[in-house]
Amino acid sequence: MKIAKKSGQRNRFLTFFVAVGIIFFLMHKVFFKESLVLEQCAGAVFYPFLVLQNTVLYPFKSFKNYTADRATLVAQISDLQAHNDSLQAALIVHEGTQNFLEQSADVRMFEKQYDISQARLCQIIMHRFNSYEHAFFIDGGTQHGIAKDMVVVYKNMIVGKVVQTYQYYSKAVAITDKTCKVSACCANTKTLGIFQGCGAADKALLLHVDRLKQLQEDDLLLSTGEGTIFPGGFALGKVVSYVPNGVYYDVHVEPLVSVENLSYCYVMHKGAATSTHSSEFPDESAALLEQSHALQKADARQEMFLKSVQRETVHDQVQPTQEPLQ
């Protein structure tokens, strides 16, 4: 009990002393503006505690600020990464479109000249050119409307035909393949023949050309449209050389384009190209058709005249030898 009473008295004394000190300090601050020795001593006493507090608390404050800054930076990096991904995706779309436009520029020039709304632009995904066949594969199949015997064209030129279709892709043979035959006509001389590939990428043949017909080197070879597959008015190649061989000419033709160097092409039906020519240029198509018929009739009359002249010549040569025998 005595110890408790002494402790209580001591606490009351300390409380009174602290209260008096605080009152004195406040009265001094109110009535006296200048610093006194007491304040300087108090400052000197509290300074180590302030430094110690700053030294102890600074690492915790720094860690707290570091955590907050790190979370902010992580969030900013995440936003920047998402924005970068969006820009990268847009750039890929732009570059892919630009690359497609550059690679298919020549093909789209063909589209401007011919209304081929029924045709499909396809990418050539693989080439297979060897001694057995000249074939290539396109990224369009039955699901995209591609069918067998459709014509493959590139920039006003026939480059092949579809021979086999699958769901997502198709196989086509080039005009240089040995199995590909196209009815053709020379642009300048109007001489008719059958264009046939010979298994070489840089040459082909023009068969069944009558020796009585006229030919010219570098003459453009066009499709006539005869048959059920290939349309007329498309280029096939140019005449390189020709030599007589019996009653026919051996005509060597050079294709205008190599399918091995192509990346894109158009695939169409013969009917689409025929209707296009007739609908877009009706007067010109009719005039060309009439001119073609007239040239064919003139060629037929000329051939009949030459044959009659040959028969008369042979008759005149044989007649004198037969008279003595009688």
C-alpha positions as CSV (number, residue, x, y, z in Angstrom):
1,M,0.0,0.0,0.0
2,K,2.8,2.3,0.8
3,I,4.5,1.6,-2.5
4,A,1.3,2.3,-4.4
5,K,0.8,5.6,-2.5
6,K,4.4,6.7,-3.3
7,S,3.9,5.8,-7.0
8,G,0.7,7.8,-7.2
9,Q,2.3,10.8,-5.6
10,R,5.2,10.6,-8.1
11,N,2.9,10.4,-11.1
12,R,0.9,13.4,-9.9
13,F,4.2,15.3,-9.4
14,L,5.4,14.5,-13.0
15,T,2.0,15.4,-14.4
16,F,2.0,18.7,-12.6
17,F,5.5,19.4,-13.7
18,V,4.7,18.6,-17.4
19,A,1.5,20.7,-17.2
20,V,3.4,23.7,-15.8
21,G,6.1,23.3,-18.5
22,I,3.5,23.3,-21.2
23,I,1.7,26.3,-19.8
24,F,5.0,28.2,-19.4
25,F,5.9,27.3,-23.0
26,L,2.6,28.5,-24.4
27,M,2.7,31.8,-22.4
28,H,6.2,32.3,-23.6
29,K,5.2,31.8,-27.3
30,V,2.3,34.2,-26.9
31,F,4.1,37.0,-25.1
32,F,7.6,36.6,-26.4
33,K,8.5,36.3,-30.1
34,E,12.2,35.8,-29.9
35,S,13.9,32.4,-29.2
36,L,15.2,32.0,-25.7
37,V,17.8,29.7,-24.2
38,L,15.1,27.3,-23.1
39,E,13.8,26.8,-26.7
40,Q,17.3,26.3,-27.9
41,C,17.9,23.7,-25.3
42,A,14.7,22.0,-26.1
43,G,15.6,22.0,-29.8
44,A,19.0,20.5,-29.0
45,V,17.4,17.8,-26.9
46,F,14.7,16.9,-29.5
47,Y,17.1,17.0,-32.6
48,P,18.6,13.5,-32.0
49,F,15.1,12.1,-31.7
50,L,14.0,13.8,-35.0
51,V,17.1,12.4,-36.8
52,L,16.5,9.0,-35.4
53,Q,12.9,9.1,-36.4
54,N,13.8,10.1,-39.9
55,T,16.5,7.4,-40.1
56,V,14.2,4.7,-38.8
57,L,11.1,5.7,-40.8
58,Y,12.8,6.6,-44.1
59,P,13.3,3.0,-45.3
60,F,9.6,2.3,-44.7
61,K,8.5,5.4,-46.5
62,S,10.8,4.6,-49.4
63,F,9.5,1.0,-49.6
64,K,5.9,2.3,-49.6
65,N,6.7,4.8,-52.3
66,Y,8.6,2.1,-54.3
67,T,5.6,-0.3,-54.0
68,A,3.2,2.4,-55.2
69,D,5.5,3.5,-58.0
70,R,6.1,-0.1,-59.1
71,A,2.3,-0.8,-59.2
72,T,1.8,2.4,-61.3
73,L,4.6,1.5,-63.7
74,V,3.3,-2.1,-64.1
75,A,-0.1,-0.7,-64.9
76,Q,1.4,1.8,-67.4
77,I,3.5,-1.0,-69.0
78,S,0.4,-3.1,-69.3
79,D,-1.5,-0.3,-71.0
80,L,1.5,0.4,-73.3
81,Q,1.8,-3.2,-74.2
82,A,-1.9,-3.5,-75.1
83,H,-1.6,-0.3,-77.2
84,N,1.6,-1.7,-78.9
85,D,-0.2,-4.9,-79.7
86,S,-3.1,-3.0,-81.2
87,L,-0.7,-0.9,-83.3
88,Q,1.2,-4.1,-84.3
89,A,-2.0,-5.8,-85.4
90,A,-2.9,-2.7,-87.5
91,L,0.5,-2.6,-89.0
92,I,0.3,-6.3,-89.9
93,V,-3.0,-5.7,-91.6
94,H,-1.6,-2.7,-93.4
95,E,1.6,-4.4,-94.6
96,G,-0.3,-7.5,-95.6
97,T,-2.8,-5.5,-97.6
98,Q,0.1,-3.5,-99.2
99,N,1.9,-6.7,-100.0
100,F,-1.2,-8.2,-101.5
101,L,-1.9,-5.0,-103.6
102,E,1.7,-5.0,-104.9
103,Q,1.7,-8.7,-105.8
104,S,-1.7,-8.6,-107.5
105,A,-1.4,-5.2,-109.2
106,D,-1.0,-6.7,-112.6
107,V,-4.0,-9.0,-112.1
108,R,-6.2,-6.2,-110.9
109,M,-5.3,-4.2,-114.0
110,F,-6.8,-7.1,-115.9
111,E,-9.9,-6.7,-113.8
112,K,-10.3,-3.1,-114.8
113,Q,-10.3,-4.0,-118.5
114,Y,-12.7,-7.0,-118.2
115,D,-15.8,-7.2,-116.0
116,I,-15.1,-10.5,-114.3
117,S,-17.6,-10.3,-111.5
118,Q,-18.1,-14.1,-111.9
119,A,-14.4,-14.8,-111.6
120,R,-12.4,-15.4,-108.5
121,L,-9.0,-14.1,-107.5
122,C,-6.9,-16.9,-106.2
123,Q,-3.4,-17.2,-104.8
124,I,-1.1,-19.8,-106.3
125,I,0.1,-21.8,-103.3
126,M,2.3,-24.3,-105.0
127,H,4.0,-25.1,-108.3
128,R,4.8,-28.5,-109.6
129,F,6.7,-28.4,-112.8
130,N,8.6,-31.5,-113.9
131,S,9.1,-33.8,-116.9
132,Y,5.7,-35.5,-116.3
133,E,3.4,-32.5,-115.8
134,H,3.2,-28.7,-115.4
135,A,0.8,-28.2,-112.6
136,F,0.1,-25.7,-109.9
137,F,-2.3,-25.4,-107.0
138,I,-4.6,-22.5,-106.1
139,D,-6.3,-21.6,-102.8
140,G,-9.8,-22.0,-104.0
141,G,-11.9,-25.1,-104.1
142,T,-15.5,-26.3,-104.4
143,Q,-16.4,-24.4,-101.3
144,H,-15.4,-21.2,-103.1
145,G,-17.2,-22.0,-106.3
146,I,-14.2,-23.4,-108.2
147,A,-15.2,-26.3,-110.6
148,K,-13.3,-28.5,-113.1
149,D,-12.5,-27.1,-116.5
150,M,-12.6,-23.5,-115.3
151,V,-10.0,-21.3,-117.0
152,V,-7.0,-19.8,-115.2
153,V,-6.1,-16.3,-116.6
154,Y,-3.6,-13.7,-115.8
155,K,-3.5,-10.2,-117.3
156,N,-5.4,-11.0,-120.5
157,M,-3.5,-14.3,-120.9
158,I,-4.6,-17.9,-120.5
159,V,-2.2,-19.7,-118.2
160,G,-4.0,-22.9,-117.6
161,K,-7.2,-24.8,-116.6
162,V,-8.5,-26.5,-113.5
163,V,-8.3,-30.3,-113.8
164,Q,-9.1,-31.4,-110.2
165,T,-11.0,-29.7,-107.3
166,Y,-11.0,-30.3,-103.6
167,Q,-12.9,-28.6,-100.8
168,Y,-10.4,-25.8,-100.1
169,Y,-8.0,-25.9,-103.0
170,S,-7.8,-27.0,-106.6
171,K,-5.2,-28.4,-109.1
172,A,-4.7,-26.8,-112.5
173,V,-2.4,-27.6,-115.4
174,A,-0.5,-24.9,-117.2
175,I,-0.8,-24.3,-121.0
176,T,2.7,-25.6,-121.3
177,D,1.6,-29.0,-120.1
178,K,1.5,-31.8,-122.7
179,T,-2.1,-32.5,-122.2
180,C,-3.3,-28.9,-122.7
181,K,-4.6,-27.9,-126.1
182,V,-6.2,-24.6,-127.1
183,S,-7.6,-23.5,-130.5
184,A,-5.6,-20.5,-131.5
185,C,-5.3,-17.9,-134.2
186,C,-2.4,-15.7,-135.3
187,A,-3.3,-12.0,-134.7
188,N,-1.7,-10.6,-137.9
189,T,-2.0,-13.4,-140.4
190,K,-5.2,-14.9,-139.1
191,T,-3.7,-18.4,-139.5
192,L,-5.5,-21.0,-137.4
193,G,-3.9,-23.9,-135.5
194,I,-3.9,-25.9,-132.2
195,F,-1.7,-24.6,-129.4
196,Q,-0.2,-27.4,-127.4
197,G,2.3,-27.5,-124.6
198,C,5.4,-29.7,-124.9
199,G,6.4,-30.0,-121.3
200,A,8.8,-27.0,-121.4
201,A,8.2,-23.7,-119.5
202,D,9.6,-21.5,-122.3
203,K,8.2,-23.1,-125.4
204,A,5.1,-24.7,-127.0
205,L,3.8,-25.8,-130.4
206,L,1.2,-24.7,-132.9
207,L,0.0,-27.8,-134.6
208,H,-2.0,-28.4,-137.8
209,V,-0.9,-25.3,-139.6
210,D,-1.4,-25.7,-143.3
211,R,1.8,-25.1,-145.3
212,L,-0.2,-22.9,-147.7
213,K,-1.0,-20.4,-144.9
214,Q,1.1,-17.4,-144.1
215,L,3.1,-17.0,-140.8
216,Q,5.1,-14.3,-139.2
217,E,7.7,-14.4,-136.5
218,D,6.7,-12.6,-133.3
219,D,3.1,-12.8,-134.3
220,L,0.8,-12.8,-131.3
221,L,-1.2,-16.0,-130.8
222,L,-4.8,-15.6,-129.5
223,S,-7.4,-18.1,-128.4
224,T,-10.3,-18.4,-130.8
225,G,-12.9,-19.5,-128.3
226,E,-13.7,-22.8,-130.1
227,G,-14.5,-25.6,-127.8
228,T,-16.2,-25.8,-124.4
229,I,-13.4,-24.7,-122.1
230,F,-11.2,-21.8,-123.3
231,P,-12.7,-18.4,-124.1
232,G,-11.7,-16.4,-127.1
233,G,-9.6,-13.2,-127.3
234,F,-7.0,-14.1,-124.7
235,A,-3.2,-14.3,-125.5
236,L,-1.3,-17.6,-125.5
237,G,2.1,-16.7,-126.8
238,K,4.1,-15.5,-129.8
239,V,5.4,-17.3,-132.8
240,V,9.2,-17.8,-132.5
241,S,10.0,-19.9,-135.6
242,Y,8.4,-22.1,-138.2
243,V,9.7,-24.6,-140.7
244,P,7.9,-26.7,-143.4
245,N,7.3,-30.3,-142.7
246,G,5.3,-32.1,-145.4
247,V,1.9,-30.4,-145.8
248,Y,2.1,-28.6,-142.4
249,Y,4.4,-26.2,-140.7
250,D,6.3,-27.0,-137.5
251,V,5.6,-23.9,-135.5
252,H,7.4,-23.1,-132.3
253,V,5.7,-20.8,-129.8
254,E,7.0,-19.0,-126.8
255,P,4.5,-18.4,-123.9
256,L,4.1,-14.8,-122.9
257,V,4.3,-15.5,-119.1
258,S,5.7,-18.3,-117.0
259,V,3.3,-19.7,-114.4
260,E,6.2,-20.5,-112.2
261,N,6.7,-16.8,-111.6
262,L,3.1,-16.0,-110.7
263,S,1.6,-15.6,-107.3
264,Y,-2.0,-14.7,-108.1
265,C,-4.4,-15.5,-110.9
266,Y,-8.1,-15.3,-111.9
267,V,-10.3,-18.4,-112.3
268,M,-13.4,-18.1,-114.5
269,H,-15.8,-20.0,-116.7
270,K,-15.8,-19.6,-120.4
271,G,-19.3,-18.2,-120.3
272,A,-18.3,-15.4,-118.0
273,A,-15.6,-14.2,-120.3
274,T,-17.8,-14.5,-123.4
275,S,-20.7,-12.6,-121.8
276,T,-18.3,-10.0,-120.6
277,H,-16.9,-9.3,-124.0
278,S,-20.4,-9.2,-125.6
279,S,-21.9,-7.0,-122.9
280,E,-19.1,-4.6,-122.4
281,F,-18.3,-4.1,-126.1
282,P,-21.4,-5.3,-128.0
283,D,-20.8,-3.4,-131.3
284,E,-17.1,-4.2,-131.3
285,S,-17.7,-7.9,-130.5
286,A,-20.2,-8.2,-133.3
287,A,-17.8,-6.5,-135.7
288,L,-15.0,-8.8,-134.8
289,L,-17.2,-11.8,-135.1
290,E,-18.4,-10.7,-138.5
291,Q,-14.8,-10.0,-139.6
292,S,-13.7,-13.4,-138.3
293,H,-16.4,-15.1,-140.4
294,A,-15.4,-13.1,-143.4
295,L,-11.8,-14.0,-143.0
296,Q,-12.6,-17.7,-142.7
297,K,-14.8,-17.6,-145.8
298,A,-12.0,-15.8,-147.7
299,D,-9.4,-18.3,-146.5
300,A,-11.7,-21.1,-147.6
301,R,-12.2,-19.6,-151.1
302,Q,-8.5,-19.0,-151.4
303,E,-7.7,-22.6,-150.4
304,M,-10.3,-23.9,-152.9
305,F,-8.7,-21.7,-155.6
306,L,-5.2,-22.9,-154.8
307,K,-6.3,-26.5,-154.9
308,S,-8.0,-26.1,-158.2
309,V,-4.9,-24.5,-159.6
310,Q,-2.8,-27.4,-158.3
311,R,-5.2,-29.9,-159.9
312,E,-5.1,-28.1,-163.3
313,T,-1.3,-27.9,-163.1
314,V,-1.1,-31.6,-162.4
315,H,-3.6,-32.4,-165.2
316,D,-1.6,-30.4,-167.7
317,Q,1.6,-32.2,-166.7
318,V,0.1,-35.6,-166.9
319,Q,-2.0,-35.1,-170.1
320,P,0.9,-35.2,-172.7
321,T,2.3,-38.4,-171.2
322,Q,-1.0,-40.1,-171.5
323,E,-1.8,-39.3,-175.2
324,P,1.0,-41.6,-176.7
325,L,-0.1,-44.4,-174.5
326,Q,-3.5,-44.3,-176.1
